[in-house]
Amino acid sequence: MAHEKDFSRQARIFKALAHPTRLMIIDSLLKGEKCVGDIQDLLHSSQPNVSQHLSILKASGIVDFCQQGNLRCYYLKDPEKIRTLMGSLS
């Protein structure tokens, strides 16, 4: 039987996925790593707004980032798991 900690982690993931903007970010990251500016251009959104959504995705364990000079580039931590999950929702 799953532990309460597992259910809490799953709830954080589902909560993070429950926003159209974050789903668009995830969809773009399924195609590969993107820097904040690239995501901002894709969404036609402000940097603070994009950063807020990325912060939620990072806190839930869906994404992580690497620093490339002044750029922070994000990627999916487990793209196959996310691809499977997203495919099951279609």
Secondary structure as GFF3:
##gff-version 3
##sequence-region A 1 90
A	DSSP	alpha_helix	4	17	.	.	.	ID=ss1
A	DSSP	alpha_helix	20	29	.	.	.	ID=ss2
A	DSSP	beta_strand	34	35	.	.	.	ID=ss3
A	DSSP	alpha_helix	36	43	.	.	.	ID=ss4
A	DSSP	alpha_helix	47	59	.	.	.	ID=ss5
A	DSSP	beta_strand	63	68	.	.	.	ID=ss6
A	DSSP	beta_strand	71	76	.	.	.	ID=ss7
A	DSSP	alpha_helix	79	89	.	.	.	ID=ss8
###
